[in-house]
Structures are given as C-alpha cells and as structure tokens.
Amino acid sequence: MPDDYDDHSGMTSTVISAIIAVTTFVLVILIVVVYLNDRNTHGGNHTVQNSSVQTSGGAVSSTTNHTEIEELLTGSTLSPDDFDFWDMYPEPTEEPLPSETPVVVVEDPSTDGKHTLIKYSDGREEWVLISPYLPKHEFDFTKLVCQSNLMKYYENGRKTSFVGVDISKQQDYVDFNRVKKAGIDFVMIRVGARGYGTGQLSIDDNFTDNMKRALDAGLDVGVYFFSQAVNTDEAIEEANMVIANLQEYQITYPIAYDMELIPNDTARTDMLSKSEKTDIAKAFLDTIAGAGYKTMLYGNKEWLIREIDMSKLTAYDVWFSQAEDIPDYPYKFTMWQYSFEGSVDGISGYVNMNISFVNYADK
C-alpha cells in the first residue's frame, strides 16, 4: 500500500506541472490574441514593442510592454463592445421579393352578360350592371317576325302576340275601321295630360271621339295619361281624373302611367329625386288598381333604370319604349313600343307601333 501511494504521488505532481504549463501557455496565447484584436479595433493605440512566446520543457517566456500587458490583464481599457466583431461585416440586404400583385382581368361589359347599355337623350352611353333582384323577361327574340311593319311573336309556330298603335290628338282624325282591317288588334288612347310648365290638367282634345269610334270598330282599347305631378297628391288627382273620364267606356287593355323627361325645355318635374318619382308613379298606379283597372308603367330604358326605382314597382306591368329591331331591356315587360314612325292605313302621317306579348282582353 505505501509503495503504491508513493508512485501515485509522484505521477500526480508531474500531471499538475503539465496542466499548469499548458494553462499558462493558453493564457498567454489568449492575452496576445486579445491584444492584437484591440490594436486592430482601436487604430493601434496599444503597441506591443516586442512579443514572443517560447516553450521549452513546459517553460513559458514572454517579452512585452509591461504597462500594456497590465492594461490588458486588468481590462481597464476594454469593454464588452470591444469584442463585438459583427460591426466589421456589412449588414445583409434582403433581396426584393417578386411582385405578388394579382393580375386583374377586366371583363368587357358588352360581352360579360352582366351589363346593359343605356343611350341617354344627350348622346352619352353607359354600361349599367343588371340587377340580380329584378325579374327578367323570358322572351326569345329570334322568334320575332316583322311583316308589313307589323311586329309579331311566335311560339311553337303559333302567333302569341298582338299588334297595336297609340293615339293622341297628334294623329288628328283616325279611321279606326281601316286601322282594324290593316291588322291592328288594340289601340292605346291618351286620356289627357298635366302641363309640364303650368301644371294644369287637361283632357286630350280627341279623347272622347277616339274612344267611341275605336270601340265601335271592335278594337281592344287601353289608355294612358301623361303625368307631370310633383307630389303624390297630384298623382292621385291625375288618376282620379282618368277614372272619372272612363266611367262610360268598357276598356280591356290597361291604364298606363307616362312621365318622361322633357327635352330642350325646363319642366316642373326636373328637380324631383328618383325616390320622389317612384312614389308619385306608385300613388297613381295604386289609385288606378284600387278602382279595378289593369295598370301599366310606360318608359324608355333611361327612365326605367335611372329615373325610378323599379324594385318598388314590380307589381305593375311595363310598357317598354325603344325604337330598335330588338329590345335590349333585361327586365320583365309585357308591351313594347318598337317604332315611332309606323305607317298604318287609316292614320295620316307617322304613328307609334306597339306589340303586346299578353292578350289583355282575356286577362
């Protein structure tokens, strides 16, 4: 036991000496590295005069400036920032990402099936979004046939339409017997109007004569009133005047409400809002319906889409006015005024031509 202990003790002393030598060597190396790094960082403020490291049999010798070594050992001139070498390298720059802006495909409103074109009276044109909430017509206009200026609509090879004209004092005397023989089925006669400037109510000069002779000729008859009411009270007044003047006649076609923009002049209705025009039209038509008559709202595309709110007037049939070969009003309508320059035997000059897709005489 004692011998083993002595051998162990001698071996331990040797190991300890080696560890001390190695530690001292490593410490000197670290001091020199720190010193050199400090000199590079601070522009050579600490200059080592003569430095060498030698090892011989575990001995370490170093010659250096005593003051600078002392400063390095005490850390009096160093701070943690001195060891922050990341500033030596430029900041990384991020490569710009490829553009992720989505490509927007603009659909052509003339072909997307979602818009309809309005041609305004002043020459402007506008593509307007078709409302998904209003009822649409279901006509197939490839089944329209125009024969001798009379527009007809066929379904399964059978004519299901009726042709008519609308008449006022502008046509002077009309020979309704000849009109009927010319193939006309019905006539819409103007009852009267309200002045767009004065606001005065008047009965059409030829109303009574036209009503009597059209009915005597066996034509189906409806009527219309040209309104310039500026409030619902005036609209009801207009409707009551129409009802009063129809007491002695049996009409089979509707009573139509007609308010229009007045071209090239100032009208008393020009300042009405869309909402006000809608309320006025509804007041007139409600009064007519309340008296037991069929009702109808007349207008062109600009009027029906831009000037009134059709979502509040869906209870009434529409008499659509557009002098074209094919109507392009997307919503439901039952009568179409397709020409302003028609020619019919028994009528002098031009007359407005109409086609009804409903036989109101049987309705």
Phi and psi in degrees as a GROMACS rama.xvg file:
@    title "Ramachandran Plot"
@    xaxis  label "Phi"
@    yaxis  label "Psi"
@TYPE xy
-59.5005  -40.2536  PRO-2
-61.8337  -44.827  ASP-3
-59.2279  -39.8859  ASP-4
-61.5449  -43.6557  TYR-5
-63.3736  -42.7274  ASP-6
-61.2953  -39.9118  ASP-7
-65.0814  -38.7804  HIS-8
-66.382  -41.9543  SER-9
-65.195  -38.8477  GLY-10
-65.9852  -34.8362  MET-11
-67.0985  -39.1147  THR-12
-63.1264  -39.6804  SER-13
-65.8964  -43.5792  THR-14
-62.9183  -42.8658  VAL-15
-61.6841  -41.4062  ILE-16
-63.603  -40.634  SER-17
-65.0403  -41.5722  ALA-18
-62.6282  -42.3912  ILE-19
-62.4434  -43.213  ILE-20
-62.6933  -45.3639  ALA-21
-64.9361  -41.968  VAL-22
-60.9348  -44.2556  THR-23
-61.4769  -40.7758  THR-24
-62.114  -47.1226  PHE-25
-63.4736  -40.3997  VAL-26
-61.8908  -42.5491  LEU-27
-63.8683  -43.5468  VAL-28
-58.4723  -44.1459  ILE-29
-62.7111  -40.3665  LEU-30
-62.6934  -42.8058  ILE-31
-64.9621  -41.8975  VAL-32
-62.7276  -44.8532  VAL-33
-62.0443  -40.8679  VAL-34
-62.3197  -48.5816  TYR-35
-62.3036  -39.7331  LEU-36
-63.8266  -39.5845  ASN-37
-66.6085  -36.5616  ASP-38
-67.2336  -40.3882  ARG-39
-67.2051  -36.8572  ASN-40
-74.0417  -39.2457  THR-41
-105.543  24.4347  HIS-42
70.7683  26.9327  GLY-43
78.3882  27.4824  GLY-44
-66.6501  -29.6695  ASN-45
-111.297  109.962  HIS-46
-105.878  125.438  THR-47
-86.3716  121.099  VAL-48
-71.9134  -47.4791  GLN-49
-158.082  117.307  ASN-50
-133.476  131.702  SER-51
-148.206  147.479  SER-52
-125.735  124.021  VAL-53
-130.111  144.249  GLN-54
-128.649  130.755  THR-55
-146.818  109.918  SER-56
62.241  33.048  GLY-57
87.1479  -0.262807  GLY-58
-88.2742  144.011  ALA-59
-121.132  129.043  VAL-60
-125.047  141.319  SER-61
-145.637  128.768  SER-62
-114.503  122.095  THR-63
-156.173  170.25  THR-64
-67.3901  123.13  ASN-65
-64.3218  -42.5973  HIS-66
-63.7982  -43.9289  THR-67
-68.0831  -38.6264  GLU-68
-63.0488  -39.5847  ILE-69
-63.9297  -39.0435  GLU-70
-65.8155  -40.272  GLU-71
-64.2484  -41.2284  LEU-72
-69.5407  -38.8848  LEU-73
-81.0332  -18.8937  THR-74
71.5885  19.9631  GLY-75
-68.8932  -22.7338  SER-76
-111.38  5.99217  THR-77
-112.768  151.973  LEU-78
-138.74  167.611  SER-79
-56.3763  -28.2467  PRO-80
-65.7932  -24.8638  ASP-81
-66.5118  -21.1342  ASP-82
-97.5593  5.6954  PHE-83
-88.942  88.2111  ASP-84
-86.7907  -0.281307  PHE-85
-66.4284  -25.565  TRP-86
-66.8597  -12.6093  ASP-87
-73.9575  -14.2751  MET-88
-111.792  146.434  TYR-89
-68.5166  149.737  PRO-90
-64.1915  134.716  GLU-91
-67.8968  142.83  PRO-92
-108.417  138.366  THR-93
-82.5049  132.794  GLU-94
-69.8765  132.908  GLU-95
-61.8071  134.713  PRO-96
-72.1211  150.408  LEU-97
-58.9012  148.381  PRO-98
-58.6474  129.51  SER-99
-107.39  14.9955  GLU-100
-65.0135  121.829  THR-101
-66.3995  144.923  PRO-102
-81.0319  118.52  VAL-103
-93.3072  120.845  VAL-104
-93.1173  114.654  VAL-105
-87.0715  118.62  VAL-106
-78.2717  149.817  GLU-107
-81.4496  115.486  ASP-108
-62.2075  -20.3647  PRO-109
-77.9281  -13.9973  SER-110
-128.402  -4.17261  THR-111
-80.8996  -8.65989  ASP-112
74.3689  6.05801  GLY-113
-110.513  -5.47214  LYS-114
-127.051  158.2  HIS-115
-133.473  146.913  THR-116
-93.6092  128.231  LEU-117
-105.251  128.133  ILE-118
-105.418  108.674  LYS-119
-77.5517  158.827  TYR-120
-63.432  -22.9648  SER-121
-89.8259  6.59186  ASP-122
99.0453  -12.9909  GLY-123
-70.1268  156.83  ARG-124
-130.591  147.07  GLU-125
-149.41  132.851  GLU-126
-87.9529  123.366  TRP-127
-116.219  137.205  VAL-128
-65.5087  132.666  LEU-129
-77.6152  127.567  ILE-130
-68.6566  131.85  SER-131
-78.7905  -5.80315  PRO-132
-98.4441  -19.131  TYR-133
-86.589  142.858  LEU-134
-65.0888  138.179  PRO-135
-99.4418  154.216  LYS-136
-74.7136  160.581  HIS-137
-122.49  25.6302  GLU-138
-76.4237  146.187  PHE-139
-107.97  102.028  ASP-140
-76.2593  -1.05594  PHE-141
-72.3722  -11.8871  THR-142
-94.7671  5.63675  LYS-143
-80.7373  137.669  LEU-144
-134.568  129.872  VAL-145
-105.503  116.865  CYS-146
-124.866  118.37  GLN-147
53.0542  44.1994  SER-148
70.7835  8.81745  ASN-149
-108.949  119.825  LEU-150
-84.3281  132.814  MET-151
-134.18  150.943  LYS-152
-124.834  130.592  TYR-153
-117.603  141.266  TYR-154
-131.072  123.975  GLU-155
54.1887  38.6563  ASN-156
78.2857  4.61424  GLY-157
-117.54  132.724  ARG-158
-69.523  125.595  LYS-159
-119.396  11.2623  THR-160
-115.423  172.39  SER-161
-138.613  137.246  PHE-162
-103.719  142.481  VAL-163
-147.694  174.877  GLY-164
-131.527  156.102  VAL-165
-114.913  137.443  ASP-166
-126.534  140.658  ILE-167
-142.894  -171.4  SER-168
-62.4676  -16.7029  LYS-169
-62.9418  -24.7543  GLN-170
-89.6333  0.882261  GLN-171
54.8416  -137.972  ASP-172
-79.1187  133.054  TYR-173
-119.458  130.242  VAL-174
-90.6506  94.921  ASP-175
-70.0293  -24.9944  PHE-176
-64.6717  -44.1091  ASN-177
-67.846  -35.4683  ARG-178
-60.2128  -45.456  VAL-179
-64.0532  -42.4354  LYS-180
-65.0446  -23.3219  LYS-181
-76.365  -2.66739  ALA-182
103.223  10.5035  GLY-183
-82.4821  132.683  ILE-184
-95.3262  -35.6504  ASP-185
-144.372  163.984  PHE-186
-138.337  136.941  VAL-187
-105.019  117.407  MET-188
-107.957  134.136  ILE-189
-74.5083  126.692  ARG-190
-76.2758  -49.282  VAL-191
-179.251  -163.829  GLY-192
-158.937  164.526  ALA-193
-111.145  134.479  ARG-194
-61.9865  132.445  GLY-195
-74.9484  -13.3668  TYR-196
-106.071  -50.2626  GLY-197
-84.1846  -27.1767  THR-198
79.048  8.70451  GLY-199
-80.8065  137.75  GLN-200
-82.5569  142.488  LEU-201
-150.845  149.103  SER-202
-91.0626  139.208  ILE-203
-57.6825  136.057  ASP-204
-56.6314  -33.4702  ASP-205
-103.732  9.09139  ASN-206
-57.5711  -54.5947  PHE-207
-61.2057  -45.5998  THR-208
-65.6866  -42.9093  ASP-209
-63.986  -41.837  ASN-210
-60.539  -50.1773  MET-211
-62.3736  -48.1051  LYS-212
-74.5435  -32.4095  ARG-213
-66.0015  -43.5885  ALA-214
-66.3396  -39.6642  LEU-215
-63.5158  -29.9962  ASP-216
-78.5256  -5.56751  ALA-217
85.3639  15.8336  GLY-218
-82.9951  146.573  LEU-219
-74.3072  140.06  ASP-220
-126.738  135.782  VAL-221
-128.921  173.183  GLY-222
-136.854  164.757  VAL-223
-142.251  157.004  TYR-224
-127.638  132.042  PHE-225
-88.343  111.806  PHE-226
-98.5688  143.278  SER-227
-136.437  36.6371  GLN-228
-67.6483  142.9  ALA-229
-110.391  1.89863  VAL-230
-157.76  171.384  ASN-231
-67.895  -29.9081  THR-232
-62.5121  -42.9306  ASP-233
-67.5634  -35.2301  GLU-234
-63.3663  -42.8982  ALA-235
-65.8583  -37.726  ILE-236
-60.2828  -43.2971  GLU-237
-62.8603  -46.1556  GLU-238
-61.2438  -42.3755  ALA-239
-66.145  -33.7933  ASN-240
-65.143  -40.8374  MET-241
-62.6438  -47.387  VAL-242
-60.0413  -42.8679  ILE-243
-62.5712  -33.8111  ALA-244
-86.8888  -1.08553  ASN-245
-106.621  3.29873  LEU-246
-55.6064  -37.8143  GLN-247
-94.1338  6.42942  GLU-248
-117.834  147.327  TYR-249
-103.655  104.062  GLN-250
-103.193  147.18  ILE-251
-111.059  -17.8385  THR-252
-101.593  169.027  TYR-253
-70.5318  166.72  PRO-254
-96.8588  121.255  ILE-255
-104.477  141.526  ALA-256
-97.8905  127.545  TYR-257
-130.555  107.098  ASP-258
-122.067  132.788  MET-259
-132.933  161.822  GLU-260
-73.4151  139.495  LEU-261
-93.7738  113.713  ILE-262
-74.9586  142.685  PRO-263
61.0885  25.9357  ASN-264
-160.628  165.38  ASP-265
-93.6039  132.112  THR-266
-118.017  153.374  ALA-267
-67.4454  -16.1815  ARG-268
-93.883  -0.15894  THR-269
-60.783  -31.7408  ASP-270
-89.2817  1.22789  MET-271
-71.3036  141.89  LEU-272
-81.4576  167.977  SER-273
-59.0801  -41.5428  LYS-274
-64.1766  -41.8334  SER-275
-65.8892  -42.649  GLU-276
-62.2644  -38.488  LYS-277
-64.8437  -45.8498  THR-278
-63.1197  -38.5687  ASP-279
-65.2197  -46.5047  ILE-280
-60.8349  -42.5429  ALA-281
-64.8454  -39.1065  LYS-282
-63.3269  -42.8542  ALA-283
-62.7704  -51.4444  PHE-284
-68.1318  -35.6575  LEU-285
-64.044  -38.8877  ASP-286
-65.8715  -42.1542  THR-287
-64.0229  -46.8289  ILE-288
-62.4366  -36.8318  ALA-289
-64.3291  -22.2414  GLY-290
-89.8267  1.62294  ALA-291
94.0866  10.5812  GLY-292
-97.5666  156.851  TYR-293
-74.5232  145.179  LYS-294
-118.57  156.752  THR-295
-156.16  143.192  MET-296
-110.878  121.933  LEU-297
-98.2047  143.338  TYR-298
175.347  158.746  GLY-299
-89.1167  -176.787  ASN-300
-64.7758  -42.6607  LYS-301
-59.8466  -45.3708  GLU-302
-65.8717  -47.5725  TRP-303
-69.816  -28.4341  LEU-304
-97.844  -39.8164  ILE-305
-101.203  -29.1061  ARG-306
-96.5005  -22.1136  GLU-307
-134.627  163.711  ILE-308
-100.17  98.802  ASP-309
-68.363  -17.6291  MET-310
-65.2407  -19.7134  SER-311
-99.8795  3.35246  LYS-312
-127.866  22.7952  LEU-313
-70.7662  -10.9504  THR-314
-75.6449  -10.3117  ALA-315
-112.703  143.589  TYR-316
-68.0041  155.77  ASP-317
-115.383  131.746  VAL-318
-104.652  102.413  TRP-319
-92.4017  132.366  PHE-320
-110.145  117.726  SER-321
-162.071  114.572  GLN-322
-83.6628  77.604  ALA-323
-137.8  166.645  GLU-324
-69.0403  -35.4519  ASP-325
-131.858  129.352  ILE-326
-72.9471  141.472  PRO-327
-119.903  23.3435  ASP-328
-76.4305  122.154  TYR-329
-78.0996  -18.5251  PRO-330
-92.8748  172.614  TYR-331
-67.0159  133.482  LYS-332
-148.276  156.739  PHE-333
-116.963  -16.0542  THR-334
-136.544  143.833  MET-335
-131.768  122.705  TRP-336
-88.659  103.062  GLN-337
-100.401  -9.65757  TYR-338
-151.069  142.863  SER-339
-103.853  -1.3614  PHE-340
-131.611  43.7822  GLU-341
-75.5957  161.037  GLY-342
-131.652  122.918  SER-343
-134.62  137.134  VAL-344
-61.3228  133.561  ASP-345
100.351  -8.5263  GLY-346
-123.472  126.154  ILE-347
-80.3288  131.971  SER-348
79.2736  -166.612  GLY-349
-77.3518  153.72  TYR-350
-144.209  149.28  VAL-351
-74.5273  134.267  ASN-352
-106.024  142.727  MET-353
-136.827  151.997  ASN-354
-126.863  132.143  ILE-355
-107.579  129.905  SER-356
-90.0638  2.05016  PHE-357
-127.775  137.65  VAL-358
-88.6133  91.4902  ASN-359
-66.5921  -20.3244  TYR-360
-66.0127  -25.821  ALA-361
-104.046  -0.144338  ASP-362
